[in-house]
Amino acid sequence: MPKIKTNRAAAKRFKKTGSGKFAYAKSHGSHILTKKTTKRKRSLRKKHIIDKTNEKSIRLLLPNG
């Protein structure tokens, strides 16, 4: 029986938290920062948790965590 492969694109974008949820970094935080407000840039720095509705599809892409 072959081993289940991890989707490498997903592995670079999502990290599993201690409680088993998936964290990700929001987009649009790396360039053209002059026109963005300080509040918006500060929010983009934080890690965010995947919504429960998308969690099943992420779990299929990352079977080994």
C-alpha positions in Angstrom: 0.0 0.0 0.0 1.5 3.4 -0.9 2.0 6.1 1.6 -0.3 9.1 1.6 1.5 12.2 0.3 1.3 15.7 1.8 0.2 18.4 -0.6 3.4 20.6 -0.6 1.6 23.8 -1.6 -0.7 23.5 1.4 2.2 22.6 3.7 3.9 25.9 2.9 0.7 27.9 3.7 -0.9 26.2 6.7 0.5 25.1 10.1 -1.2 22.9 12.6 -1.8 24.5 16.0 -1.5 22.7 19.3 -5.3 22.3 19.5 -5.4 20.7 16.0 -6.7 23.7 14.1 -4.9 25.2 11.1 -3.3 28.6 11.1 -2.4 30.7 8.1 -1.0 34.1 7.2 -3.3 36.6 5.4 -2.3 38.0 2.0 -1.5 41.5 0.9 1.0 42.2 3.8 4.3 42.3 1.9 4.3 45.3 -0.5 2.5 48.5 -1.3 2.2 49.2 2.4 2.2 53.0 2.2 -1.5 53.3 1.3 -2.6 50.7 4.0 -3.6 51.9 7.4 -1.5 51.0 10.5 -4.5 49.0 11.8 -4.8 47.0 8.6 -1.0 46.2 8.5 -1.0 45.2 12.2 -3.9 42.8 11.5 -2.1 41.3 8.5 0.9 40.4 10.7 -1.2 38.1 12.9 -1.8 34.4 12.2 -5.5 33.6 11.5 -7.4 30.3 12.1 -9.0 28.4 9.2 -12.8 28.5 9.3 -14.6 25.3 10.4 -16.2 24.9 7.0 -12.8 24.7 5.2 -11.1 22.5 7.8 -12.0 19.2 6.3 -10.4 20.1 2.9 -7.2 21.3 4.6 -7.0 18.1 6.6 -7.2 16.0 3.4 -4.3 18.0 1.9 -2.2 17.6 5.1 -2.8 14.1 6.4 0.4 14.0 8.5 -0.1 17.4 10.2 
